[in-house]
Amino acid sequence: MRIHSDSRSGVNGSYSELTTLKKLYKRDGLLSDVAYRALRDAITRGMLDEGERLADRRIAESLELSRTPVREALQRLESEGFIRNVPRIGLVVAEVTPQDIEDIYVIRIALEGVAARLAAQHASTADIALLKQINEQIAVATRKHDLQGLQSLNKQFHEAIYEAARNPRLATLLNTMHDMVQRLRRSTLSVPQRADEALKEHEMIIEAIQARDPERAEALAREHKEKAKLVRMALYHRQAVAR
């Protein structure tokens, strides 16, 4: 793992944008939740680099919080794999490895399949109409090469499937997996060919849900994420070569 010195960290260093992120969340939740969400976003957005050392005192200064909620947030992030404790160095932003990608997608592929299967059994007419509406918006964003819009709409599409599955615990697990995928940073939809493929795959999943075909819906959802994993792996290796 590459370890970065924290000499540039602090209120005017790589932690400086944490103050802005904190303002987004300060009215929502406990102070430890505010610190957690700000730090998680800083990691997933690349504001804090892989291997960068994390000093709770300087983070607390940047977030204008005491060290206790910051430490609680760091413990939570460590348990979720966003950061790790390196002997004789301390906490650092965890580096993503090919094994991380494999592990995350093994779980996500299985859960997405279950969600699609349940959606085919429980989706209402309104649920199906929403899926079609979101996918139409995805088609527009794809034509415009609007990556930010695509990422947001893609998340909405999958969340609509989770809602249609009528299983809140499953939805919670899948949203956690989505957060883990965010650690991988660059979206698979940044690859134009993949964006076009994903749009067609969404259409087929919707058709299977509307046809009340649980087996086909599950198979299509799993295949959809299998393809995303392959693209993700290719992006990882491409970025590794570029470093």
Residue frames as qw, qx, qy, qz and C-alpha x, y, z in Angstrom:
[[0.000, 0.888, 0.460, 0.000, 0.00, 0.00, 0.00],
 [0.358, 0.460, -0.040, 0.812, 1.22, 3.50, -0.82],
 [0.383, -0.699, -0.464, 0.386, 1.28, 5.59, 2.36],
 [0.238, 0.722, 0.113, 0.639, 1.00, 9.35, 1.94],
 [0.316, -0.070, -0.456, 0.829, 2.45, 11.73, 4.45],
 [0.111, -0.800, -0.589, 0.027, -0.10, 13.82, 6.33],
 [0.374, -0.276, -0.045, 0.884, 2.09, 16.91, 6.05],
 [0.071, -0.175, -0.375, -0.908, -0.38, 18.51, 3.65],
 [0.341, -0.564, -0.742, -0.127, -3.35, 17.59, 5.83],
 [0.202, -0.337, -0.430, 0.813, -5.11, 20.00, 8.10],
 [0.240, 0.722, 0.425, -0.490, -7.49, 22.92, 7.85],
 [0.302, 0.774, -0.237, -0.503, -5.71, 24.30, 4.81],
 [0.104, -0.365, 0.870, 0.315, -4.63, 20.97, 3.35],
 [0.259, -0.055, -0.858, -0.441, -6.35, 17.90, 1.97],
 [0.101, -0.453, -0.832, 0.305, -8.99, 18.06, 4.72],
 [0.044, 0.168, 0.067, -0.983, -10.08, 21.57, 3.79],
 [0.403, -0.122, -0.528, -0.737, -13.10, 20.44, 1.76],
 [0.301, -0.296, -0.884, 0.203, -14.47, 18.51, 4.74],
 [0.060, 0.305, 0.391, -0.866, -15.90, 21.74, 6.13],
 [0.414, 0.146, -0.349, -0.828, -18.03, 22.14, 3.00],
 [0.482, -0.112, -0.839, -0.227, -19.23, 18.54, 3.20],
 [0.163, -0.239, -0.763, 0.578, -20.04, 18.94, 6.88],
 [0.258, 0.199, 0.123, -0.937, -22.40, 21.80, 6.07],
 [0.491, -0.010, -0.635, -0.597, -24.45, 19.45, 3.89],
 [0.606, -0.224, -0.762, -0.024, -25.15, 17.14, 6.80],
 [0.125, 0.172, -0.572, 0.792, -25.00, 19.27, 9.97],
 [0.532, -0.118, 0.171, -0.821, -28.79, 19.35, 10.35],
 [0.876, 0.054, -0.306, -0.369, -29.20, 15.65, 9.78],
 [0.898, -0.048, -0.416, 0.135, -28.18, 13.18, 12.47],
 [0.695, -0.667, 0.011, 0.268, -25.75, 12.82, 15.33],
 [0.002, 0.891, -0.397, -0.222, -22.36, 14.50, 15.18],
 [0.499, -0.302, 0.777, 0.238, -20.71, 11.12, 14.57],
 [0.615, 0.521, 0.586, 0.079, -23.06, 10.64, 11.59],
 [0.260, 0.952, -0.043, -0.155, -22.10, 14.06, 10.26],
 [0.229, -0.704, 0.630, 0.236, -18.41, 13.18, 10.53],
 [0.625, 0.028, 0.768, 0.137, -19.00, 9.75, 8.99],
 [0.578, 0.694, 0.428, 0.016, -20.87, 11.06, 5.96],
 [0.142, 0.947, -0.228, -0.174, -18.41, 13.88, 5.35],
 [0.335, -0.563, 0.725, 0.212, -15.41, 11.56, 5.55],
 [0.654, 0.221, 0.717, 0.094, -17.05, 8.85, 3.43],
 [0.501, 0.836, 0.219, -0.050, -17.90, 11.38, 0.73],
 [0.037, -0.878, 0.431, 0.204, -14.37, 12.78, 0.85],
 [0.490, -0.293, 0.796, 0.204, -13.00, 9.28, 0.25],
 [0.610, 0.427, 0.663, 0.084, -15.43, 8.27, -2.51],
 [0.372, 0.918, 0.117, -0.071, -15.00, 11.60, -4.31],
 [0.786, 0.304, -0.064, 0.534, -11.21, 11.31, -4.23],
 [0.109, -0.923, 0.127, -0.348, -10.69, 14.30, -1.92],
 [0.537, -0.619, 0.570, -0.067, -8.72, 11.96, 0.32],
 [0.546, 0.507, -0.628, -0.226, -6.33, 9.73, -1.61],
 [0.968, -0.125, -0.219, -0.006, -5.78, 6.02, -1.18],
 [0.763, 0.049, -0.321, 0.560, -3.01, 5.52, 1.36],
 [0.023, 0.645, -0.142, 0.751, -3.45, 8.96, 2.89],
 [0.340, -0.144, -0.740, 0.562, -2.93, 9.09, 6.64],
 [0.337, -0.689, -0.401, -0.502, -5.89, 10.21, 8.72],
 [0.262, 0.055, -0.569, 0.777, -5.23, 12.27, 11.86],
 [0.210, -0.671, -0.711, -0.018, -8.33, 12.54, 14.02],
 [0.255, -0.609, -0.241, 0.712, -7.21, 15.83, 15.55],
 [0.056, -0.235, 0.369, 0.897, -6.81, 17.57, 12.20],
 [0.136, -0.381, -0.792, -0.458, -10.02, 16.07, 10.85],
 [0.246, -0.678, -0.618, 0.312, -11.84, 17.33, 13.95],
 [0.161, -0.492, 0.005, 0.856, -10.43, 20.81, 13.35],
 [0.029, -0.002, -0.608, -0.794, -11.57, 20.77, 9.73],
 [0.277, -0.474, -0.777, -0.309, -15.06, 19.56, 10.63],
 [0.199, -0.437, 0.237, -0.844, -15.24, 21.91, 13.63],
 [0.840, -0.367, -0.279, -0.285, -16.14, 18.98, 15.86],
 [0.515, -0.646, 0.545, -0.144, -14.64, 17.37, 18.93],
 [0.174, 0.441, -0.863, -0.175, -12.43, 14.33, 18.46],
 [0.456, 0.016, 0.822, -0.341, -14.95, 11.89, 19.99],
 [0.725, 0.500, 0.297, -0.368, -17.51, 11.89, 17.10],
 [0.433, 0.702, -0.513, -0.236, -14.62, 11.86, 14.61],
 [0.115, -0.365, 0.920, -0.086, -13.13, 8.78, 16.25],
 [0.609, 0.231, 0.668, -0.360, -16.56, 7.09, 16.21],
 [0.653, 0.663, -0.050, -0.362, -16.86, 7.89, 12.50],
 [0.235, 0.635, -0.726, -0.117, -13.39, 6.53, 11.80],
 [0.379, -0.145, 0.891, -0.206, -14.21, 3.28, 13.62],
 [0.689, 0.454, 0.428, -0.369, -17.33, 2.89, 11.49],
 [0.533, 0.736, -0.315, -0.274, -15.42, 3.58, 8.28],
 [0.027, -0.501, 0.865, 0.002, -12.79, 1.06, 9.28],
 [0.544, 0.077, 0.790, -0.271, -15.43, -1.61, 9.93],
 [0.682, 0.616, 0.261, -0.294, -16.86, -0.95, 6.44],
 [0.798, 0.103, 0.368, 0.466, -13.46, -1.17, 4.75],
 [0.309, 0.929, 0.089, 0.184, -13.10, 2.46, 3.72],
 [0.026, 0.829, -0.496, 0.259, -10.03, 2.90, 5.90],
 [0.918, -0.096, -0.356, 0.142, -7.55, 0.56, 7.56],
 [0.469, -0.840, 0.273, -0.012, -5.16, 0.59, 10.49],
 [0.764, 0.476, -0.355, 0.252, -1.55, 0.08, 9.42],
 [0.783, -0.493, -0.162, 0.342, 0.90, -0.96, 12.17],
 [0.537, -0.347, 0.025, 0.768, 3.27, 1.84, 13.27],
 [0.132, 0.219, 0.365, 0.895, 1.52, 4.25, 10.89],
 [0.259, 0.300, 0.483, -0.781, -2.09, 4.47, 11.99],
 [0.535, 0.569, 0.585, -0.217, -5.30, 4.94, 10.06],
 [0.057, -0.313, 0.514, 0.796, -5.06, 5.43, 6.30],
 [0.691, 0.380, -0.015, -0.615, -7.53, 5.50, 3.43],
 [0.738, -0.054, 0.669, 0.069, -7.79, 1.89, 2.24],
 [0.140, 0.426, -0.631, -0.633, -6.48, 1.08, -1.19],
 [0.847, 0.256, 0.170, -0.434, -8.89, -0.73, -3.51],
 [0.218, -0.371, 0.861, 0.272, -7.58, -4.05, -4.82],
 [0.474, 0.074, -0.681, -0.554, -8.89, -6.47, -7.45],
 [0.275, -0.199, -0.918, 0.204, -9.89, -8.78, -4.59],
 [0.150, 0.315, 0.439, -0.828, -11.98, -5.97, -3.08],
 [0.454, 0.235, -0.328, -0.795, -13.82, -5.59, -6.39],
 [0.442, -0.006, -0.871, -0.214, -14.37, -9.35, -6.62],
 [0.142, -0.231, -0.828, 0.492, -15.62, -9.59, -3.03],
 [0.265, 0.308, 0.237, -0.882, -18.01, -6.65, -3.37],
 [0.508, 0.221, -0.434, -0.710, -19.49, -7.86, -6.63],
 [0.278, -0.062, -0.958, -0.006, -19.95, -11.46, -5.50],
 [0.031, 0.390, 0.710, -0.586, -22.32, -10.15, -2.82],
 [0.291, 0.411, 0.021, -0.864, -23.92, -7.46, -4.95],
 [0.345, 0.125, -0.742, -0.561, -24.63, -9.79, -7.88],
 [0.208, -0.254, -0.937, 0.116, -26.44, -12.22, -5.59],
 [0.043, 0.471, 0.547, -0.691, -28.46, -9.52, -3.80],
 [0.288, 0.339, -0.246, -0.861, -29.42, -7.68, -7.00],
 [0.308, -0.034, -0.868, -0.389, -30.70, -10.97, -8.37],
 [0.132, -0.396, -0.842, 0.343, -32.85, -11.55, -5.30],
 [0.131, 0.450, 0.226, -0.854, -34.22, -8.00, -5.48],
 [0.336, 0.215, -0.515, -0.759, -35.23, -8.43, -9.13],
 [0.266, -0.178, -0.941, -0.108, -36.85, -11.79, -8.38],
 [0.058, -0.474, -0.690, 0.543, -38.91, -10.28, -5.56],
 [0.189, 0.384, -0.063, -0.902, -39.79, -7.25, -7.68],
 [0.310, 0.020, -0.752, -0.581, -41.22, -9.57, -10.34],
 [0.278, -0.357, -0.886, 0.100, -43.43, -11.05, -7.64],
 [0.202, -0.628, -0.560, 0.501, -44.49, -7.90, -5.83],
 [0.146, -0.098, 0.175, 0.969, -44.13, -4.85, -8.10],
 [0.322, 0.654, 0.526, -0.438, -47.22, -2.71, -8.52],
 [0.513, 0.701, 0.380, 0.318, -48.30, -1.05, -11.75],
 [0.063, -0.995, 0.074, -0.023, -46.94, 2.21, -10.34],
 [0.620, -0.552, 0.461, 0.313, -43.56, 0.56, -9.58],
 [0.675, 0.228, 0.552, 0.434, -43.23, -0.65, -13.16],
 [0.286, 0.898, 0.248, 0.223, -44.26, 2.74, -14.54],
 [0.303, -0.914, 0.231, 0.141, -41.57, 4.38, -12.40],
 [0.688, -0.265, 0.539, 0.407, -38.91, 1.98, -13.65],
 [0.557, 0.549, 0.473, 0.405, -39.86, 2.77, -17.25],
 [0.041, 0.990, 0.099, 0.090, -39.84, 6.51, -16.55],
 [0.469, -0.755, 0.369, 0.271, -36.39, 6.42, -14.95],
 [0.685, -0.030, 0.574, 0.448, -34.99, 4.31, -17.77],
 [0.416, 0.790, 0.345, 0.288, -36.34, 6.79, -20.33],
 [0.157, -0.977, 0.144, 0.029, -34.46, 9.51, -18.47],
 [0.659, -0.431, 0.510, 0.346, -31.37, 7.30, -18.50],
 [0.661, 0.438, 0.479, 0.377, -31.72, 7.02, -22.30],
 [0.178, 0.962, 0.093, 0.183, -31.71, 10.82, -22.59],
 [0.417, -0.830, 0.348, 0.124, -28.68, 11.15, -20.29],
 [0.769, -0.089, 0.521, 0.358, -26.89, 8.45, -22.28],
 [0.546, 0.678, 0.333, 0.362, -27.42, 10.33, -25.55],
 [0.009, -0.977, 0.065, -0.203, -26.17, 13.53, -23.94],
 [0.696, 0.222, -0.470, 0.496, -23.14, 11.75, -22.41],
 [0.334, -0.706, 0.188, -0.596, -24.24, 13.20, -19.06],
 [0.545, 0.107, -0.782, 0.282, -22.19, 11.03, -16.70],
 [0.079, -0.089, 0.592, -0.797, -23.29, 12.74, -13.51],
 [0.656, 0.023, 0.005, -0.754, -26.92, 12.42, -14.53],
 [0.742, 0.129, -0.628, -0.195, -26.39, 8.78, -15.49],
 [0.312, 0.125, -0.805, 0.489, -24.90, 7.93, -12.12],
 [0.314, -0.006, 0.448, -0.837, -27.76, 9.55, -10.24],
 [0.734, 0.123, -0.171, -0.646, -30.46, 8.01, -12.43],
 [0.618, 0.173, -0.767, -0.016, -28.84, 4.58, -12.34],
 [0.065, 0.055, -0.776, 0.625, -28.94, 4.68, -8.55],
 [0.517, 0.091, 0.226, -0.820, -32.60, 5.71, -8.68],
 [0.709, 0.166, -0.521, -0.445, -33.38, 2.84, -11.06],
 [0.502, 0.070, -0.837, 0.206, -31.92, 0.21, -8.79],
 [0.115, 0.010, 0.615, -0.780, -33.48, 1.77, -5.70],
 [0.635, 0.085, -0.084, -0.763, -36.86, 1.55, -7.48],
 [0.696, 0.077, -0.698, -0.151, -36.30, -2.18, -7.92],
 [0.238, 0.047, -0.791, 0.562, -35.43, -2.51, -4.22],
 [0.381, 0.041, 0.317, -0.868, -38.64, -0.68, -3.33],
 [0.727, 0.109, -0.353, -0.578, -40.66, -2.91, -5.63],
 [0.490, 0.134, -0.852, 0.125, -39.14, -5.98, -3.94],
 [0.625, -0.593, -0.106, -0.497, -40.98, -5.02, -0.72],
 [0.867, -0.267, -0.290, 0.306, -38.12, -6.16, 1.51],
 [0.108, -0.974, 0.127, -0.156, -36.67, -3.28, 3.58],
 [0.695, -0.560, 0.396, 0.214, -33.81, -5.36, 5.00],
 [0.756, 0.259, 0.403, 0.445, -32.69, -6.34, 1.53],
 [0.274, 0.894, 0.130, 0.330, -32.86, -2.70, 0.45],
 [0.407, -0.880, 0.243, 0.027, -30.65, -1.71, 3.40],
 [0.775, -0.251, 0.460, 0.354, -28.05, -4.33, 2.47],
 [0.626, 0.521, 0.376, 0.443, -28.06, -3.27, -1.18],
 [0.050, 0.977, 0.009, 0.209, -27.68, 0.40, -0.31],
 [0.583, -0.697, 0.371, 0.191, -24.68, -0.52, 1.84],
 [0.759, 0.078, 0.478, 0.435, -23.20, -2.39, -1.11],
 [0.390, 0.834, 0.222, 0.320, -23.79, 0.67, -3.29],
 [0.258, -0.945, 0.202, 0.002, -21.77, 2.75, -0.82],
 [0.721, -0.379, 0.483, 0.322, -18.96, 0.22, -1.04],
 [0.665, 0.465, 0.416, 0.410, -19.00, 0.39, -4.83],
 [0.101, 0.988, 0.052, 0.105, -18.64, 4.17, -4.55],
 [0.559, -0.677, 0.365, 0.309, -15.17, 3.54, -3.14],
 [0.718, 0.131, 0.514, 0.451, -14.21, 2.31, -6.58],
 [0.080, -0.576, 0.077, 0.810, -14.73, 5.89, -7.75],
 [0.200, 0.285, -0.511, -0.786, -14.83, 5.88, -11.53],
 [0.717, 0.236, 0.395, -0.523, -18.25, 4.78, -12.77],
 [0.499, 0.064, 0.799, 0.329, -18.57, 1.88, -15.20],
 [0.401, 0.780, 0.478, -0.052, -21.03, 4.13, -17.05],
 [0.062, -0.816, 0.279, 0.502, -18.09, 6.38, -17.97],
 [0.280, -0.142, 0.819, 0.481, -17.41, 3.78, -20.67],
 [0.455, 0.252, -0.167, -0.838, -19.78, 4.80, -23.53],
 [0.498, 0.054, -0.794, -0.344, -20.34, 1.26, -24.79],
 [0.203, -0.180, -0.878, 0.395, -21.20, 0.10, -21.27],
 [0.257, 0.253, 0.313, -0.878, -23.74, 2.91, -20.84],
 [0.556, 0.180, -0.427, -0.690, -25.56, 1.79, -24.00],
 [0.458, -0.009, -0.889, -0.030, -25.47, -1.86, -22.91],
 [0.037, -0.161, -0.736, 0.656, -26.74, -1.04, -19.42],
 [0.430, 0.183, 0.030, -0.884, -29.71, 0.83, -20.88],
 [0.640, 0.096, -0.605, -0.465, -30.77, -2.23, -22.91],
 [0.368, -0.033, -0.884, 0.287, -30.21, -4.53, -19.93],
 [0.195, 0.136, 0.491, -0.838, -32.48, -2.31, -17.82],
 [0.582, 0.138, -0.254, -0.760, -35.18, -2.61, -20.47],
 [0.600, 0.035, -0.782, -0.162, -34.99, -6.41, -20.37],
 [0.167, -0.079, -0.792, 0.582, -35.16, -6.45, -16.56],
 [0.380, 0.145, 0.218, -0.887, -38.25, -4.24, -16.64],
 [0.638, 0.111, -0.513, -0.564, -39.87, -6.55, -19.19],
 [0.477, -0.020, -0.867, 0.139, -39.21, -9.59, -16.98],
 [0.035, 0.133, 0.626, -0.768, -40.63, -7.82, -13.92],
 [0.498, 0.172, -0.034, -0.849, -43.71, -6.73, -15.85],
 [0.656, 0.102, -0.649, -0.371, -44.16, -10.28, -17.18],
 [0.734, -0.468, 0.313, -0.379, -44.06, -11.59, -13.59],
 [0.911, 0.247, -0.307, 0.123, -41.16, -13.87, -14.47],
 [0.543, -0.803, 0.245, 0.005, -39.02, -14.10, -11.29],
 [0.855, -0.133, 0.337, 0.371, -36.47, -16.54, -12.71],
 [0.570, 0.573, 0.225, 0.544, -35.76, -14.42, -15.78],
 [0.119, -0.952, 0.018, -0.280, -35.71, -11.19, -13.78],
 [0.687, -0.651, 0.287, 0.148, -33.14, -12.64, -11.39],
 [0.812, 0.093, 0.345, 0.462, -30.99, -14.06, -14.18],
 [0.387, 0.762, 0.176, 0.488, -31.01, -10.76, -16.08],
 [0.309, -0.930, 0.112, -0.163, -30.16, -8.73, -12.96],
 [0.782, -0.449, 0.331, 0.278, -27.27, -11.03, -12.12],
 [0.710, 0.348, 0.324, 0.519, -25.96, -10.88, -15.69],
 [0.105, 0.936, 0.101, 0.321, -26.28, -7.08, -15.59],
 [0.439, -0.853, 0.279, -0.028, -23.99, -6.86, -12.56],
 [0.858, -0.112, 0.353, 0.357, -21.61, -9.54, -13.86],
 [0.562, 0.620, 0.211, 0.505, -20.97, -7.34, -16.90],
 [0.146, -0.953, 0.075, -0.254, -20.53, -4.30, -14.66],
 [0.743, -0.575, 0.292, 0.179, -17.91, -6.23, -12.67],
 [0.793, 0.200, 0.307, 0.487, -15.92, -7.05, -15.81],
 [0.278, 0.822, 0.096, 0.488, -15.92, -3.39, -16.84],
 [0.457, -0.872, 0.135, -0.112, -14.94, -2.39, -13.31],
 [0.838, -0.300, 0.296, 0.347, -11.98, -4.76, -13.37],
 [0.632, 0.481, 0.247, 0.554, -10.86, -3.38, -16.73],
 [0.025, -0.928, -0.019, -0.371, -11.07, 0.18, -15.40],
 [0.678, -0.703, 0.192, 0.097, -9.02, -0.79, -12.34],
 [0.811, -0.069, 0.319, 0.485, -6.22, -2.29, -14.41],
 [0.426, 0.707, 0.212, 0.523, -6.27, 0.64, -16.81],
 [0.241, -0.935, 0.066, -0.251, -5.90, 3.09, -13.93],
 [0.798, -0.502, 0.236, 0.235, -3.17, 0.97, -12.32],
 [0.738, 0.261, 0.263, 0.564, -1.12, 1.10, -15.53],
 [0.196, 0.833, 0.148, 0.496, -1.58, 4.87, -15.73],
 [0.543, -0.837, -0.007, 0.064, -0.22, 5.47, -12.22]]
